[in-house]
Amino acid sequence: MRLHAYHRSSTSYRVRIALNLKGLAYETAPVNLLEAEQRSQSFRAVNCFAGVPALEVDGRVYAQSLAILEWLDERYPANPLLPQDIEDRFAARELAYAIATELHAPLNSPVLAYLEQDLGLDRGAVQDWYHRWLGKTLSGVEARLAQRGAADFLLAAPGLFEAVLIPQLYNARRFAFDLSAMPHITRIEAACLALPAFAAAHPDNQPDAAEKS
């Protein structure tokens, strides 16, 4: 099993967490997004979407992080990312999809580069953009967690939701987003980061972390 990934890519981070939670061994094939390696002809031959992550298993390549996470759960059912109960499955998907669908696109690095380089926004304006959309979605996630009375994790154990949440919070902190008014989110973050599966997946602990980032 080989994971084509970039250490700071939040979608790559999601898949690393999921693989670790499920106890699956894999090797990392770094793809340097800063050098646009994902757009090279050689990498497009691996992943036609020209992005990371891409997971190679038994000669086949799987792309798109959420699809990969759900495929992993179906292909390797031990240590499930999603519970059996239909309502709990919805709860995990609702919050994971809110983050993945509402935040990843407007806050992805190509969009931020476009705002700054093509539209001429200064760094402060780009950060305001980042904080606006983070605040909109994470406040909804926090409210839902409060309604559920969530403890260390959304459900009994970390799974799909936490695999999507933690990378987004890593990015939020990089952009100096204030999480102090989100106690449920930060409690889950602290509980996750204390686990070996999450620590091993952290961007700082990846083979390409020493490269210019």
Backbone as a chain_set.jsonl record, in Angstrom:
{"seq": "MRLHAYHRSSTSYRVRIALNLKGLAYETAPVNLLEAEQRSQSFRAVNCFAGVPALEVDGRVYAQSLAILEWLDERYPANPLLPQDIEDRFAARELAYAIATELHAPLNSPVLAYLEQDLGLDRGAVQDWYHRWLGKTLSGVEARLAQRGAADFLLAAPGLFEAVLIPQLYNARRFAFDLSAMPHITRIEAACLALPAFAAAHPDNQPDAAEKS", "coords": {"N": [[0.858, -1.182, 0.0], [0.677, 2.117, -0.974], [0.954, 5.533, -0.321], [0.517, 8.425, -2.0], [1.371, 11.602, -1.232], [1.345, 14.876, 0.353], [2.978, 16.494, 2.996], [1.722, 18.647, 4.37], [-0.761, 18.742, 3.253], [-4.148, 18.775, 3.841], [-6.006, 16.872, 3.046], [-4.413, 14.666, 2.494], [-3.497, 14.241, 5.075], [-5.86, 13.457, 6.334], [-6.214, 10.877, 5.244], [-3.905, 9.57, 6.128], [-4.42, 9.531, 8.902], [-6.703, 7.881, 8.945], [-5.688, 5.445, 7.891], [-3.865, 4.834, 9.9], [-5.564, 4.617, 12.162], [-6.924, 2.348, 11.435], [-4.932, 0.544, 11.51], [-3.341, -0.125, 9.312], [-0.59, -0.888, 7.314], [1.588, 1.188, 5.386], [3.464, 2.765, 2.756], [4.969, 5.944, 2.209], [4.844, 8.1, -0.554], [6.216, 10.927, -1.281], [4.822, 13.943, -2.629], [5.638, 16.922, -3.904], [3.924, 19.715, -3.477], [4.557, 22.385, -3.606], [6.419, 22.538, -5.587], [4.888, 21.924, -7.693], [4.642, 19.242, -8.425], [2.467, 17.597, -8.54], [1.185, 18.25, -10.845], [2.664, 17.297, -12.885], [3.425, 15.329, -15.814], [4.178, 12.721, -15.261], [3.077, 12.288, -12.73], [0.386, 12.706, -13.241], [-0.14, 10.458, -14.642], [-0.37, 8.676, -12.638], [-2.41, 9.721, -10.97], [-5.146, 10.996, -12.316], [-6.518, 13.238, -11.511], [-4.643, 15.005, -10.723], [-3.731, 15.631, -8.12], [-3.276, 15.331, -4.531], [-4.52, 13.275, -1.86], [-3.34, 10.128, -3.269], [-3.981, 6.793, -3.328], [-2.362, 3.809, -3.668], [-3.181, 0.493, -4.143], [-2.7, -2.851, -4.528], [-2.109, -2.575, -7.275], [-4.006, -0.779, -8.174], [-5.222, 2.59, -8.278], [-6.522, 4.848, -5.984], [-8.384, 7.784, -5.59], [-9.36, 11.005, -4.185], [-10.12, 12.024, -1.076], [-12.297, 11.575, 0.833], [-13.746, 9.569, -0.434], [-11.776, 7.62, -0.447], [-11.512, 7.157, 2.331], [-14.013, 6.021, 2.964], [-13.945, 3.8, 1.287], [-11.773, 2.414, 2.407], [-12.96, 1.675, 4.813], [-14.881, -0.123, 3.952], [-13.382, -2.021, 2.574], [-11.527, -2.884, 4.455], [-12.753, -3.87, 7.127], [-12.162, -4.075, 9.89], [-11.626, -2.252, 12.932], [-13.504, 0.011, 12.549], [-14.232, 3.088, 10.806], [-16.661, 4.238, 10.631], [-19.637, 3.811, 12.503], [-21.994, 1.078, 13.163], [-24.65, 1.741, 13.727], [-27.282, 3.509, 12.227], [-28.042, 6.175, 12.741], [-25.875, 7.175, 14.167], [-23.967, 6.897, 12.193], [-24.884, 8.776, 10.38], [-24.513, 11.108, 11.918], [-21.718, 11.27, 12.085], [-21.044, 11.512, 9.364], [-22.442, 13.85, 8.679], [-21.06, 15.948, 10.019], [-18.418, 15.537, 9.171], [-18.677, 15.844, 6.386], [-19.58, 18.467, 6.299], [-17.282, 19.923, 6.952], [-15.486, 18.999, 4.969], [-16.768, 19.602, 2.513], [-17.607, 22.268, 2.68], [-15.403, 23.754, 3.456], [-12.89, 22.889, 2.388], [-12.595, 23.508, -0.399], [-12.856, 26.48, -0.721], [-10.728, 27.233, 0.893], [-8.433, 26.105, 0.039], [-5.01, 25.866, -1.047], [-4.481, 26.692, -3.821], [-6.642, 28.42, -4.279], [-6.239, 30.407, -2.347], [-3.805, 31.393, -3.252], [-4.629, 32.46, -5.699], [-6.327, 34.521, -4.826], [-4.461, 36.229, -3.676], [-2.339, 36.581, -5.56], [-3.493, 36.906, -8.128], [-5.831, 38.447, -7.788], [-4.854, 40.407, -6.208], [-5.101, 40.782, -3.439], [-4.068, 41.669, -0.133], [-2.031, 40.067, 2.444], [-3.422, 40.241, 4.86], [-6.09, 40.551, 4.054], [-6.505, 38.117, 2.773], [-6.254, 36.407, 4.935], [-8.478, 37.243, 6.389], [-10.505, 36.33, 4.69], [-10.038, 33.57, 4.959], [-10.591, 33.202, 7.707], [-13.258, 33.954, 7.798], [-14.746, 31.93, 6.419], [-13.951, 29.658, 7.788], [-14.967, 30.266, 10.356], [-17.728, 30.325, 9.849], [-18.424, 27.62, 9.226], [-17.164, 26.024, 11.242], [-18.374, 27.027, 13.539], [-20.935, 26.041, 13.282], [-20.394, 23.301, 13.436], [-19.42, 23.183, 16.076], [-21.753, 23.927, 17.45], [-23.43, 21.758, 16.862], [-22.028, 19.679, 18.104], [-22.285, 20.53, 20.745], [-25.046, 20.25, 21.093], [-25.226, 17.487, 21.031], [-23.833, 16.849, 23.259], [-21.172, 16.038, 23.169], [-18.216, 14.242, 24.09], [-14.922, 13.252, 24.594], [-14.673, 12.315, 22.006], [-16.638, 12.339, 18.973], [-18.267, 10.059, 18.814], [-18.105, 6.795, 20.279], [-15.457, 6.179, 19.779], [-12.631, 7.578, 18.004], [-13.105, 8.408, 14.543], [-14.359, 8.672, 11.257], [-15.239, 11.413, 11.343], [-13.363, 12.675, 13.098], [-11.028, 12.193, 11.696], [-11.292, 13.946, 9.605], [-11.709, 16.387, 10.868], [-9.36, 17.025, 12.467], [-7.125, 17.599, 10.671], [-8.184, 19.965, 9.53], [-8.225, 21.67, 11.695], [-5.521, 21.856, 12.24], [-4.717, 23.4, 10.041], [-6.255, 25.655, 10.602], [-5.025, 26.656, 12.899], [-2.536, 27.285, 11.847], [-3.216, 29.514, 10.417], [-3.797, 31.274, 12.378], [-6.347, 31.23, 13.575], [-8.833, 31.849, 15.951], [-9.746, 29.59, 18.3], [-10.813, 29.567, 20.794], [-13.439, 29.913, 21.611], [-14.662, 27.546, 21.121], [-15.154, 25.017, 22.734], [-15.919, 22.291, 22.616], [-14.942, 21.356, 20.182], [-12.168, 21.825, 20.541], [-11.663, 20.193, 22.717], [-12.058, 17.638, 21.647], [-10.037, 17.749, 19.741], [-7.715, 17.806, 21.4], [-7.916, 15.308, 22.664], [-7.654, 13.594, 20.493], [-5.088, 14.228, 19.453], [-3.491, 13.193, 21.391], [-3.33, 10.535, 20.876], [-1.537, 7.767, 19.479], [-2.062, 7.127, 16.736], [-2.891, 9.52, 15.576], [-0.757, 11.188, 16.191], [1.319, 10.019, 14.699], [0.425, 10.587, 12.178], [0.674, 13.293, 11.91], [1.61, 16.303, 10.202], [4.256, 17.233, 10.76], [5.636, 14.926, 11.255], [6.161, 13.556, 8.944], [7.896, 12.084, 6.092], [8.586, 14.023, 4.207], [8.595, 16.376, 5.56], [10.791, 17.873, 6.208], [11.457, 19.263, 3.97], [11.378, 22.399, 2.171], [8.631, 24.27, 3.162]], "CA": [[0.0, 0.0, 0.0], [1.509, 3.317, -1.106], [0.179, 6.766, -0.271], [1.107, 9.615, -2.6], [0.865, 12.628, -0.325], [2.177, 16.016, 0.756], [2.833, 16.464, 4.45], [0.779, 19.654, 4.868], [-2.067, 18.593, 2.607], [-5.145, 18.316, 4.818], [-6.648, 15.658, 2.555], [-3.448, 13.598, 2.751], [-3.501, 14.065, 6.526], [-7.049, 12.652, 6.632], [-6.01, 9.476, 4.88], [-2.918, 9.026, 7.062], [-5.114, 9.238, 10.159], [-7.574, 6.72, 8.748], [-4.843, 4.257, 7.772], [-3.314, 4.535, 11.22], [-6.646, 4.141, 13.026], [-7.279, 0.992, 11.027], [-3.775, -0.318, 11.689], [-2.875, -0.587, 8.003], [0.769, -0.456, 6.979], [1.694, 1.824, 4.075], [4.645, 3.591, 2.532], [4.636, 7.275, 1.704], [5.535, 8.613, -1.732], [5.972, 12.373, -1.203], [4.548, 14.751, -3.821], [5.887, 18.292, -3.47], [2.95, 20.622, -4.088], [5.183, 23.688, -3.841], [7.118, 22.419, -6.87], [3.849, 21.531, -8.67], [4.857, 17.863, -8.89], [1.17, 16.951, -8.775], [0.72, 18.559, -12.201], [3.586, 16.726, -13.867], [2.876, 14.247, -16.625], [4.416, 11.444, -14.591], [2.118, 12.072, -11.652], [-0.946, 12.582, -13.834], [-0.298, 9.052, -15.032], [-0.776, 7.98, -11.417], [-3.693, 10.262, -10.553], [-5.614, 11.896, -13.378], [-7.024, 14.467, -10.904], [-3.475, 15.861, -10.485], [-3.731, 16.096, -6.738], [-3.062, 14.338, -3.482], [-3.788, 12.013, -1.862], [-3.669, 9.021, -4.159], [-3.611, 5.573, -2.61], [-2.153, 2.642, -4.528], [-3.388, -0.795, -3.477], [-2.807, -3.987, -5.443], [-2.063, -2.148, -8.66], [-5.064, 0.177, -8.498], [-5.051, 3.882, -7.612], [-7.761, 5.429, -5.458], [-8.243, 9.221, -5.365], [-10.388, 11.738, -3.452], [-9.905, 11.561, 0.294], [-13.481, 11.016, 1.49], [-14.021, 8.287, -1.08], [-10.76, 6.687, 0.05], [-11.838, 6.791, 3.708], [-15.146, 5.093, 2.987], [-13.483, 2.567, 0.669], [-10.974, 1.71, 3.412], [-13.857, 1.075, 5.794], [-15.563, -1.254, 3.335], [-12.404, -3.04, 2.184], [-10.862, -3.367, 5.668], [-13.787, -3.526, 8.12], [-11.687, -4.015, 11.272], [-11.422, -0.884, 13.447], [-14.296, 0.837, 11.628], [-14.289, 4.547, 10.9], [-18.078, 4.551, 10.77], [-20.32, 2.806, 13.34], [-23.077, 0.327, 12.528], [-25.929, 2.42, 13.922], [-27.525, 4.429, 11.109], [-28.073, 7.558, 13.207], [-24.497, 7.554, 14.464], [-23.27, 7.046, 10.906], [-25.266, 10.086, 9.844], [-23.88, 12.158, 12.725], [-20.314, 11.383, 11.664], [-20.998, 12.017, 7.988], [-22.927, 15.233, 8.647], [-20.017, 16.876, 10.431], [-17.249, 15.367, 8.296], [-18.976, 16.438, 5.082], [-19.655, 19.927, 6.456], [-15.913, 20.434, 6.871], [-14.853, 18.657, 3.693], [-17.41, 20.219, 1.353], [-17.753, 23.713, 2.831], [-14.156, 24.442, 3.769], [-11.676, 22.543, 1.64], [-12.482, 24.216, -1.683], [-12.517, 27.911, -0.638], [-9.532, 27.486, 1.697], [-7.312, 25.351, -0.52], [-3.89, 26.755, -1.384], [-4.608, 27.376, -5.111], [-7.603, 29.522, -4.149], [-5.582, 31.476, -1.59], [-2.811, 31.992, -4.148], [-5.374, 33.263, -6.676], [-6.774, 35.743, -4.165], [-3.32, 37.108, -3.414], [-1.508, 36.871, -6.733], [-4.28, 37.34, -9.287], [-6.762, 39.514, -7.418], [-4.092, 41.465, -5.545], [-5.423, 40.984, -2.029], [-2.903, 41.542, 0.736], [-2.075, 38.909, 3.338], [-4.475, 40.448, 5.846], [-7.386, 40.289, 3.422], [-6.597, 36.673, 2.545], [-6.52, 35.796, 6.232], [-9.877, 37.539, 6.702], [-11.267, 35.361, 3.892], [-9.864, 32.264, 5.587], [-11.281, 33.197, 8.989], [-14.708, 34.062, 7.579], [-15.349, 30.647, 6.07], [-13.725, 28.77, 8.928], [-15.901, 30.598, 11.413], [-19.081, 29.941, 9.456], [-18.659, 26.177, 9.306], [-16.784, 25.457, 12.538], [-19.36, 27.399, 14.555], [-22.015, 25.072, 13.143], [-19.906, 22.031, 13.986], [-19.394, 23.335, 17.532], [-23.139, 23.921, 17.936], [-23.951, 20.384, 16.79], [-21.376, 18.919, 19.165], [-22.901, 20.95, 22.003], [-26.366, 19.617, 21.148], [-25.054, 16.065, 21.301], [-23.103, 16.659, 24.497], [-20.005, 15.235, 22.81], [-17.133, 14.208, 25.062], [-13.606, 13.271, 23.967], [-14.857, 12.063, 20.577], [-18.043, 12.468, 18.58], [-18.918, 8.809, 19.198], [-17.35, 6.062, 21.298], [-14.041, 6.164, 19.408], [-12.401, 8.453, 16.845], [-13.371, 7.781, 13.26], [-14.432, 9.514, 10.059], [-15.313, 12.839, 11.674], [-12.101, 13.148, 13.663], [-10.014, 12.15, 10.63], [-11.484, 15.148, 8.787], [-11.62, 17.575, 11.725], [-8.033, 17.363, 12.974], [-6.346, 18.337, 9.671], [-8.703, 21.311, 9.349], [-7.784, 22.463, 12.843], [-4.095, 22.124, 12.016], [-4.665, 24.556, 9.148], [-6.823, 26.817, 11.295], [-4.0, 27.211, 13.785], [-1.509, 27.898, 11.003], [-3.725, 30.818, 9.993], [-4.069, 32.058, 13.591], [-7.783, 31.309, 13.843], [-9.099, 31.737, 17.381], [-10.641, 28.473, 18.616], [-11.1, 29.592, 22.229], [-14.886, 29.868, 21.852], [-15.144, 26.252, 20.62], [-14.614, 24.041, 23.683], [-16.149, 20.898, 22.212], [-13.979, 21.072, 19.111], [-10.802, 21.763, 21.05], [-11.543, 19.011, 23.585], [-11.863, 16.505, 20.746], [-8.7, 17.897, 19.178], [-6.712, 17.411, 22.393], [-8.01, 13.863, 22.872], [-7.126, 12.927, 19.303], [-3.647, 14.445, 19.312], [-2.808, 12.38, 22.398], [-3.316, 9.149, 20.421], [-0.446, 7.473, 18.538], [-2.507, 7.136, 15.335], [-2.925, 10.907, 15.132], [0.604, 11.726, 16.279], [2.099, 9.508, 13.569], [-0.096, 11.194, 10.947], [0.878, 14.747, 11.932], [2.508, 16.775, 9.129], [5.654, 17.356, 11.189], [6.233, 13.607, 11.381], [6.184, 12.902, 7.627], [9.244, 12.062, 5.501], [8.885, 15.232, 3.424], [8.395, 17.569, 6.405], [12.027, 18.666, 6.265], [11.58, 20.075, 2.763], [10.832, 23.754, 2.293], [7.173, 24.183, 3.177]], "C": [[0.899, 1.238, 0.0], [0.607, 4.549, -1.153], [0.994, 7.895, -0.877], [0.509, 10.813, -1.865], [1.865, 13.764, -0.17], [1.933, 16.227, 2.244], [1.811, 17.461, 4.976], [-0.588, 19.607, 4.181], [-3.074, 18.037, 3.61], [-5.824, 17.031, 4.357], [-5.719, 14.454, 2.701], [-3.441, 13.229, 4.233], [-4.695, 13.2, 6.94], [-6.795, 11.167, 6.388], [-4.96, 8.834, 5.781], [-3.568, 8.654, 8.39], [-5.943, 7.968, 10.016], [-6.768, 5.428, 8.655], [-4.285, 3.853, 9.13], [-4.379, 4.01, 12.175], [-7.011, 2.696, 12.706], [-6.097, 0.021, 11.133], [-3.226, -0.885, 10.403], [-1.486, -0.022, 7.705], [0.799, 0.133, 5.572], [3.036, 2.531, 3.978], [4.207, 4.913, 1.925], [5.492, 7.61, 0.494], [5.273, 10.119, -1.77], [5.758, 13.016, -2.578], [4.656, 16.207, -3.38], [4.941, 19.251, -4.195], [3.563, 21.984, -4.394], [5.956, 23.709, -5.158], [6.182, 21.958, -7.987], [4.069, 20.123, -9.224], [3.544, 17.16, -9.194], [0.649, 17.21, -10.181], [1.64, 18.001, -13.287], [2.925, 15.59, -14.636], [3.047, 12.907, -15.919], [3.412, 11.208, -13.469], [0.687, 11.978, -12.185], [-1.207, 11.155, -14.313], [-0.694, 8.192, -13.837], [-2.18, 8.405, -11.014], [-4.154, 11.314, -11.55], [-6.191, 13.194, -12.829], [-5.895, 15.441, -10.561], [-3.491, 16.473, -9.093], [-3.408, 14.97, -5.783], [-4.244, 14.4, -2.516], [-4.202, 11.11, -3.01], [-3.134, 7.769, -3.484], [-3.531, 4.405, -3.585], [-2.287, 1.368, -3.702], [-3.572, -1.865, -4.546], [-2.92, -3.553, -6.899], [-3.147, -1.176, -9.081], [-4.852, 1.453, -7.698], [-6.417, 4.44, -7.227], [-7.499, 6.902, -5.13], [-9.469, 9.762, -4.632], [-10.503, 11.2, -2.028], [-11.141, 10.951, 0.96], [-13.868, 9.673, 0.883], [-13.028, 7.226, -0.615], [-11.116, 6.23, 1.469], [-12.988, 5.784, 3.756], [-14.787, 3.77, 2.324], [-12.671, 1.748, 1.664], [-11.881, 1.009, 4.422], [-14.563, -0.156, 5.237], [-14.589, -2.387, 3.006], [-11.733, -3.676, 3.396], [-11.774, -3.049, 6.86], [-13.322, -3.5, 9.571], [-11.399, -2.571, 11.663], [-12.183, 0.129, 12.585], [-14.205, 2.33, 11.901], [-15.713, 5.027, 11.077], [-18.756, 3.453, 11.574], [-21.436, 2.101, 12.569], [-24.412, 1.058, 12.615], [-26.131, 3.513, 12.877], [-27.527, 5.887, 11.559], [-26.669, 8.051, 13.57], [-23.688, 7.734, 13.182], [-23.607, 8.399, 10.287], [-24.568, 11.209, 10.601], [-22.431, 12.367, 12.299], [-20.203, 11.97, 10.268], [-21.415, 13.482, 7.929], [-21.797, 16.212, 8.953], [-18.767, 16.757, 9.567], [-17.49, 16.034, 6.948], [-19.096, 17.95, 5.168], [-18.265, 20.532, 6.305], [-15.336, 20.214, 5.481], [-15.455, 19.411, 2.519], [-17.495, 21.743, 1.465], [-16.424, 24.445, 2.981], [-12.997, 24.121, 2.845], [-11.529, 23.364, 0.36], [-12.115, 25.696, -1.519], [-11.222, 28.203, 0.111], [-8.311, 26.732, 1.184], [-6.243, 26.321, -1.037], [-4.0, 27.389, -2.776], [-5.583, 28.56, -5.074], [-6.962, 30.694, -3.415], [-4.526, 32.174, -2.443], [-3.482, 32.873, -5.193], [-5.818, 34.593, -6.06], [-5.626, 36.747, -4.018], [-2.607, 37.533, -4.691], [-2.302, 37.425, -7.91], [-5.225, 38.497, -8.959], [-6.086, 40.624, -6.625], [-4.456, 41.74, -4.106], [-4.162, 40.862, -1.185], [-3.096, 40.379, 1.703], [-3.199, 39.032, 4.377], [-5.85, 40.134, 5.286], [-7.576, 38.795, 3.171], [-6.883, 35.954, 3.858], [-7.955, 36.057, 6.675], [-10.806, 36.58, 5.965], [-11.238, 34.0, 4.58], [-10.681, 32.179, 6.878], [-12.794, 33.237, 8.809], [-15.33, 32.697, 7.344], [-15.109, 29.6, 7.146], [-14.764, 29.011, 10.017], [-17.313, 30.143, 11.103], [-19.338, 28.461, 9.69], [-18.301, 25.611, 10.678], [-17.749, 25.858, 13.645], [-20.57, 26.468, 14.489], [-21.629, 23.714, 13.7], [-19.906, 22.088, 15.512], [-20.804, 23.271, 18.113], [-23.722, 22.516, 17.918], [-23.323, 19.516, 17.876], [-21.974, 19.264, 20.528], [-24.278, 20.313, 22.169], [-26.267, 18.144, 21.53], [-24.39, 15.812, 22.652], [-21.856, 15.821, 24.296], [-18.911, 15.357, 23.86], [-15.792, 14.243, 24.339], [-13.67, 13.064, 22.459], [-16.337, 12.229, 20.243], [-18.83, 11.252, 19.049], [-18.024, 8.089, 20.215], [-15.849, 6.08, 21.046], [-13.846, 7.081, 18.217], [-12.593, 7.701, 15.544], [-13.389, 8.797, 12.14], [-14.405, 11.002, 10.398], [-13.982, 13.367, 12.17], [-10.987, 13.156, 12.615], [-10.112, 13.36, 9.718], [-11.284, 16.419, 9.626], [-10.181, 17.973, 12.039], [-7.159, 18.057, 11.925], [-6.847, 19.763, 9.454], [-8.285, 22.215, 10.503], [-6.292, 22.771, 12.769], [-3.935, 23.353, 11.118], [-5.2, 25.808, 9.824], [-5.788, 27.465, 12.197], [-2.86, 27.842, 12.996], [-1.913, 29.298, 10.571], [-4.234, 31.643, 11.171], [-5.553, 32.263, 13.832], [-8.029, 31.027, 15.319], [-10.15, 30.655, 17.638], [-11.106, 28.492, 20.07], [-12.592, 29.516, 22.548], [-15.497, 28.54, 21.404], [-14.625, 25.128, 21.503], [-14.825, 22.587, 23.294], [-15.146, 20.483, 21.138], [-12.575, 20.913, 19.675], [-10.603, 20.601, 22.018], [-11.319, 17.755, 22.743], [-10.476, 16.557, 20.125], [-7.637, 17.389, 20.148], [-6.72, 15.902, 22.608], [-7.42, 13.101, 21.692], [-5.605, 13.039, 19.238], [-2.844, 13.669, 20.341], [-2.681, 10.918, 21.968], [-2.195, 8.921, 19.411], [-0.851, 7.546, 17.075], [-2.513, 8.549, 14.771], [-1.529, 11.521, 15.166], [1.436, 11.284, 15.084], [1.669, 10.138, 12.252], [0.203, 12.678, 10.837], [1.863, 15.171, 10.833], [3.976, 16.852, 9.524], [6.379, 16.022, 11.241], [6.284, 12.84, 10.069], [7.563, 13.006, 6.998], [9.605, 13.309, 4.71], [8.757, 16.506, 4.247], [9.624, 18.449, 6.452], [12.23, 19.538, 5.04], [10.999, 21.453, 3.005], [9.329, 23.712, 2.173], [6.526, 25.515, 3.517]], "O": [[1.767, 1.388, 0.859], [-0.361, 4.606, -1.911], [2.034, 8.279, -0.341], [-0.705, 11.014, -1.873], [3.043, 13.643, -0.505], [0.793, 16.146, 2.701], [1.099, 17.158, 5.934], [-1.476, 20.386, 4.527], [-2.875, 16.956, 4.164], [-6.179, 16.189, 5.181], [-6.175, 13.349, 2.997], [-3.386, 12.053, 4.593], [-4.564, 12.32, 7.79], [-7.119, 10.319, 7.22], [-5.105, 7.672, 6.161], [-3.299, 7.585, 8.939], [-5.888, 7.084, 10.871], [-7.128, 4.427, 9.274], [-4.241, 2.669, 9.465], [-4.129, 3.062, 12.918], [-7.363, 1.921, 13.595], [-6.244, -1.175, 10.878], [-2.701, -1.999, 10.388], [-1.251, 1.179, 7.833], [0.12, -0.36, 4.672], [3.661, 2.852, 4.989], [3.201, 4.987, 1.219], [6.709, 7.428, 0.51], [4.219, 10.547, -2.24], [6.428, 12.672, -3.552], [3.853, 16.673, -2.571], [5.132, 19.56, -5.372], [3.141, 22.661, -5.332], [6.127, 24.764, -5.77], [6.628, 21.642, -9.09], [3.718, 19.847, -10.372], [3.503, 16.237, -10.007], [-0.222, 16.488, -10.665], [1.406, 18.219, -14.476], [1.978, 14.969, -14.155], [2.16, 12.056, -15.975], [2.947, 10.087, -13.268], [-0.132, 11.245, -11.632], [-2.353, 10.709, -14.378], [-1.277, 7.119, -13.996], [-3.039, 7.564, -10.747], [-3.592, 12.408, -11.606], [-6.348, 14.159, -13.577], [-6.155, 16.573, -10.154], [-3.289, 17.675, -8.92], [-3.283, 13.81, -6.177], [-4.888, 15.439, -2.372], [-5.249, 11.29, -3.632], [-1.961, 7.707, -3.114], [-4.513, 4.061, -4.242], [-1.6, 1.187, -2.697], [-4.489, -1.79, -5.364], [-3.722, -4.093, -7.66], [-3.197, -0.786, -10.247], [-4.359, 1.408, -6.571], [-7.339, 4.494, -8.042], [-6.511, 7.229, -4.472], [-10.477, 9.072, -4.48], [-10.93, 10.066, -1.81], [-11.032, 9.901, 1.594], [-14.268, 8.753, 1.595], [-13.398, 6.07, -0.413], [-11.028, 5.04, 1.772], [-12.934, 4.81, 4.507], [-15.271, 2.72, 2.747], [-12.849, 0.534, 1.763], [-11.603, -0.117, 4.835], [-14.813, -1.117, 5.964], [-14.925, -3.563, 3.142], [-11.407, -4.863, 3.378], [-11.566, -2.038, 7.531], [-14.025, -2.949, 10.418], [-10.981, -1.765, 10.832], [-11.574, 1.001, 11.965], [-14.114, 2.775, 13.045], [-15.944, 6.109, 11.616], [-18.479, 2.274, 11.352], [-21.772, 2.492, 11.452], [-25.215, 1.001, 11.684], [-25.249, 4.346, 12.668], [-27.056, 6.753, 10.822], [-26.322, 9.203, 13.31], [-22.831, 8.614, 13.097], [-22.739, 9.08, 9.741], [-24.083, 12.16, 9.989], [-21.972, 13.501, 12.168], [-19.36, 12.831, 10.019], [-20.806, 14.271, 7.206], [-21.601, 17.189, 8.23], [-18.126, 17.762, 9.263], [-16.607, 16.714, 6.425], [-18.752, 18.651, 4.216], [-18.091, 21.535, 5.612], [-14.767, 21.128, 4.884], [-14.727, 19.82, 1.614], [-17.458, 22.437, 0.449], [-16.332, 25.631, 2.665], [-12.192, 25.002, 2.545], [-10.441, 23.863, 0.071], [-11.14, 26.138, -2.127], [-10.671, 29.296, -0.013], [-7.267, 26.728, 1.835], [-6.548, 27.452, -1.413], [-3.636, 28.557, -2.913], [-5.376, 29.569, -5.749], [-7.125, 31.846, -3.819], [-4.366, 33.393, -2.372], [-2.952, 33.929, -5.539], [-5.702, 35.649, -6.682], [-5.803, 37.95, -4.21], [-2.309, 38.712, -4.878], [-1.829, 38.319, -8.611], [-5.394, 39.414, -9.762], [-6.687, 41.673, -6.396], [-4.157, 42.817, -3.59], [-3.287, 40.048, -1.482], [-4.171, 39.785, 1.777], [-3.843, 38.043, 4.725], [-6.679, 39.523, 5.962], [-8.676, 38.268, 3.335], [-7.664, 35.003, 3.892], [-8.583, 35.185, 7.274], [-11.773, 36.078, 6.537], [-12.274, 33.36, 4.762], [-11.38, 31.193, 7.109], [-13.529, 32.624, 9.582], [-16.319, 32.339, 7.983], [-15.965, 28.749, 7.389], [-15.366, 28.069, 10.534], [-18.017, 29.637, 11.977], [-20.349, 28.088, 10.284], [-19.052, 24.803, 11.224], [-17.928, 25.104, 14.601], [-21.163, 26.143, 15.518], [-22.432, 23.052, 14.357], [-20.346, 21.143, 16.167], [-21.027, 22.637, 19.144], [-24.428, 22.122, 18.847], [-24.01, 18.707, 18.498], [-22.149, 18.384, 21.37], [-24.636, 19.885, 23.266], [-27.112, 17.62, 22.255], [-24.387, 14.681, 23.137], [-21.512, 14.994, 25.141], [-18.701, 16.421, 24.443], [-15.539, 15.157, 23.554], [-12.826, 13.572, 21.72], [-17.183, 12.255, 21.138], [-19.918, 11.384, 19.61], [-17.264, 8.738, 20.934], [-15.057, 6.006, 21.985], [-14.799, 7.342, 17.483], [-12.287, 6.513, 15.447], [-12.535, 9.681, 12.079], [-13.636, 11.763, 9.809], [-13.52, 14.408, 11.703], [-10.11, 14.019, 12.641], [-9.116, 13.761, 9.116], [-10.746, 17.41, 9.133], [-9.82, 19.14, 11.891], [-6.497, 19.038, 12.263], [-6.051, 20.672, 9.221], [-8.021, 23.4, 10.3], [-5.857, 23.84, 13.197], [-3.123, 24.234, 11.396], [-4.659, 26.898, 9.638], [-5.688, 28.691, 12.252], [-2.279, 28.834, 13.437], [-1.061, 30.166, 10.379], [-5.002, 32.588, 10.994], [-5.975, 33.343, 14.245], [-7.489, 30.067, 15.87], [-11.306, 30.795, 17.237], [-11.728, 27.534, 20.531], [-12.968, 29.097, 23.643], [-16.719, 28.422, 21.318], [-13.756, 24.363, 21.084], [-13.993, 21.737, 23.61], [-14.579, 19.391, 21.188], [-11.868, 19.968, 19.326], [-9.495, 20.077, 22.132], [-10.491, 16.911, 23.085], [-9.812, 15.528, 19.995], [-6.754, 16.625, 19.756], [-5.662, 15.283, 22.72], [-6.761, 12.078, 21.876], [-4.918, 12.047, 18.994], [-1.635, 13.502, 20.181], [-1.992, 10.142, 22.63], [-1.929, 9.786, 18.577], [-0.057, 7.987, 16.245], [-2.174, 8.75, 13.605], [-1.161, 12.285, 14.274], [2.18, 12.085, 14.516], [2.461, 10.214, 11.313], [0.004, 13.268, 9.775], [2.84, 14.47, 10.571], [4.85, 16.565, 8.707], [7.609, 15.987, 11.269], [6.431, 11.618, 10.068], [8.326, 13.914, 7.328], [10.783, 13.628, 4.552], [8.806, 17.604, 3.694], [9.518, 19.649, 6.709], [13.064, 20.444, 5.047], [10.218, 21.652, 3.936], [8.797, 23.182, 1.198], [5.3, 25.609, 3.571]]}, "num_chains": 1, "name": "protein.A"}
